Amino acid sequence: MPTRNLGDRPRTGEEALQWLKNGNERYVKSLTDPEHRMQARHELISEQDPFAIILGCSDARVPVEIVFDQGLGDLFVIRVAGNVVAPSQIGSIEFAVEKFGTRLVVVLGHSQCGAVTACVEALLNPEQNYTPNLQSIVDRIRPSVYNLHELASAKGGEIDVQKLINHSISANVRMSVSQLKHASRLLEDMNHAGELLIVGAEYNLQTGEVEFLPI
């Protein structure tokens, strides 16, 4: 992939989404060119022009730029355990949208997410103790997991924990997307006007593929 020149970027959320899909396809097929990721370093000293904002998990196995085969300055990345939404993450997204005119926001979850697993374990074992700061992350994930846990419990019998975790990962991504669409007047208005695309996605650790959830 050649180095992307500043100004030569997708101009709509839909175009940016296709760039990410194409980049992930290159990554999965091992068609990436590691050299291009460093070529723009000196060009980016005074400015940046990210075409997409990624709210992803802190998991070390999900390096966002590599997963989407993008270079320096291409993505505005916010990483937090469990890809949860808090005021600081919303403010960071608002900054990028206003400062750089970025028109795509992706909430990127992934398989075997430790933060979501911790939340499921906390529901299954209420006596589980976490540090106050880790507990705050678990508490932000809990609403997306609680109803799934209740449904699984209501069916009786033994709960399939791995299945519950898998479903909870998807539910957590969808909840974060919903929060971004409704927790900020700026983002909500732009989304309703068709000026900003906010989508969810899941990265599969085994295959390397990113599956985008229906818009």
C-alpha positions in Angstrom: 0.0 0.0 0.0 1.5 3.4 -0.9 1.9 6.2 1.6 -1.3 8.2 1.8 -0.7 11.9 1.1 -2.3 14.5 3.4 -5.6 15.6 1.8 -5.9 12.3 -0.2 -8.3 10.5 2.0 -11.9 9.3 2.1 -14.3 12.2 2.4 -17.4 10.4 3.8 -17.9 7.8 6.5 -18.9 5.2 3.9 -15.7 5.7 1.9 -13.6 5.5 5.1 -15.4 2.3 6.1 -14.5 0.8 2.8 -10.8 1.8 3.3 -10.8 0.0 6.6 -12.4 -3.1 5.1 -9.9 -3.2 2.3 -7.0 -2.7 4.7 -8.2 -5.6 6.9 -8.5 -7.8 3.8 -4.9 -7.0 3.0 -3.9 -7.8 6.6 -5.7 -11.2 6.6 -4.2 -12.1 3.2 -0.7 -11.0 4.4 -0.5 -8.5 1.6 0.6 -5.7 3.9 3.7 -3.6 3.3 5.3 -2.8 6.7 7.6 -0.1 5.1 4.7 2.3 4.3 3.7 2.7 8.0 6.9 4.7 8.8 7.3 6.6 5.6 5.1 9.6 6.5 6.7 10.2 9.9 8.5 13.5 9.0 5.5 14.7 7.0 3.2 14.5 10.1 5.3 16.6 12.4 3.1 19.7 12.0 -0.3 18.2 11.1 -2.3 15.0 11.0 -5.3 14.0 8.9 -6.9 10.8 10.3 -9.7 9.5 8.1 -11.2 7.3 10.9 -11.6 7.3 14.6 -11.3 3.9 16.4 -12.5 3.3 19.9 -10.8 0.0 20.6 -9.8 -2.3 23.5 -6.4 -2.0 25.1 -5.7 -5.7 24.4 -2.1 -6.0 23.2 -3.2 -8.6 20.6 -5.3 -6.0 18.7 -2.9 -3.3 17.2 -5.4 -1.2 15.3 -3.1 0.3 12.7 -1.7 -3.1 11.8 -5.1 -4.9 11.8 -6.4 -2.3 9.3 -3.1 -2.0 7.4 -2.9 1.8 7.9 0.1 4.0 8.4 1.1 6.9 10.7 -1.5 9.6 10.8 -4.3 7.5 9.2 -6.2 6.6 12.3 -7.2 8.5 15.5 -7.1 5.7 18.0 -8.5 5.6 21.5 -7.8 2.5 23.5 -9.4 1.5 26.8 -10.0 -1.9 28.3 -13.4 -3.3 27.1 -13.8 -0.4 24.5 -16.1 1.2 27.0 -17.5 4.7 26.7 -16.7 7.4 29.3 -16.7 11.2 29.1 -12.9 11.3 28.3 -13.5 8.9 25.3 -16.4 11.0 24.1 -14.4 14.2 24.4 -11.5 12.7 22.4 -13.9 11.7 19.6 -15.5 15.1 19.6 -12.0 16.6 19.3 -11.1 14.5 16.3 -14.4 15.1 14.6 -14.2 18.9 15.0 -10.4 19.3 14.6 -9.8 17.0 11.6 -13.2 16.6 10.0 -13.1 12.8 10.5 -16.4 11.3 9.4 -16.2 7.7 10.7 -16.1 6.3 14.2 -15.6 2.6 14.8 -16.1 0.8 18.1 -13.8 -2.2 17.8 -14.3 -5.1 20.2 -12.6 -8.5 19.9 -12.9 -12.1 20.7 -11.7 -13.3 24.1 -12.0 -9.9 25.6 -10.6 -9.9 29.1 -12.7 -7.0 30.3 -15.9 -8.5 29.2 -14.9 -11.9 30.6 -14.2 -10.2 33.9 -17.7 -8.7 33.9 -19.3 -12.1 33.1 -17.2 -13.7 35.9 -18.4 -11.0 38.3 -22.0 -11.8 37.5 -21.5 -15.6 37.9 -19.4 -15.1 41.1 -20.6 -12.0 43.0 -17.9 -12.5 45.6 -15.3 -11.7 43.0 -13.2 -8.8 44.0 -11.5 -6.2 41.7 -9.6 -3.1 42.4 -11.9 0.0 42.4 -10.6 1.3 39.1 -11.0 -2.1 37.4 -14.4 -2.4 38.9 -15.4 0.9 37.3 -14.7 -0.7 33.9 -16.6 -3.8 34.8 -19.5 -1.6 35.9 -19.6 0.1 32.5 -19.8 -3.2 30.7 -22.3 -4.8 33.1 -25.5 -3.3 31.6 -24.8 -5.0 28.2 -24.1 -8.3 29.9 -26.8 -8.4 32.6 -29.8 -9.2 30.5 -27.9 -12.0 28.6 -27.0 -13.5 32.0 -30.5 -13.3 33.2 -31.9 -15.0 30.1 -29.3 -17.7 30.4 -30.1 -18.2 34.1 -33.9 -18.3 33.4 -33.5 -21.3 31.1 -32.2 -23.3 33.9 -29.4 -25.9 33.8 -25.8 -25.1 33.4 -24.8 -21.8 31.8 -22.5 -22.0 28.7 -20.0 -19.5 30.0 -18.0 -19.2 26.7 -21.2 -18.7 24.7 -22.3 -16.0 27.2 -19.0 -14.3 26.9 -19.2 -14.3 23.1 -22.7 -12.8 23.0 -21.6 -10.3 25.7 -18.7 -9.1 23.6 -21.1 -8.2 20.7 -23.7 -6.7 23.1 -20.9 -4.5 24.7 -19.9 -3.2 21.2 -23.5 -2.4 20.4 -24.0 -0.6 23.7 -20.9 1.5 23.1 -22.1 2.4 19.7 -25.5 3.5 21.1 -23.9 5.5 23.8 -21.8 7.4 21.3 -24.9 8.1 19.2 -26.8 9.5 22.1 -24.4 10.7 24.8 -23.1 13.7 22.9 -25.2 16.4 21.2 -22.5 17.0 18.7 -22.1 13.4 17.6 -25.9 12.7 17.8 -26.7 15.7 15.5 -24.0 14.9 13.0 -25.0 11.2 12.9 -28.7 12.1 12.4 -27.7 14.5 9.6 -25.7 11.8 7.8 -22.4 13.7 8.4 -20.9 11.1 10.8 -21.0 7.4 10.6 -20.7 5.4 13.9 -20.4 1.7 13.6 -19.4 -1.4 15.6 -17.0 -4.1 14.7 -15.4 -7.2 16.2 -11.9 -8.5 15.6 -11.4 -12.3 15.5 -8.1 -13.1 17.2 -7.9 -16.5 15.4 -8.6 -15.4 11.8 -7.5 -11.7 11.9 -10.8 -10.7 10.3 -12.8 -7.7 11.4 -16.5 -8.2 11.1 -18.5 -5.0 11.0 -21.9 -5.1 12.7 -25.0 -4.1 10.7 -25.5 -0.3 10.7 
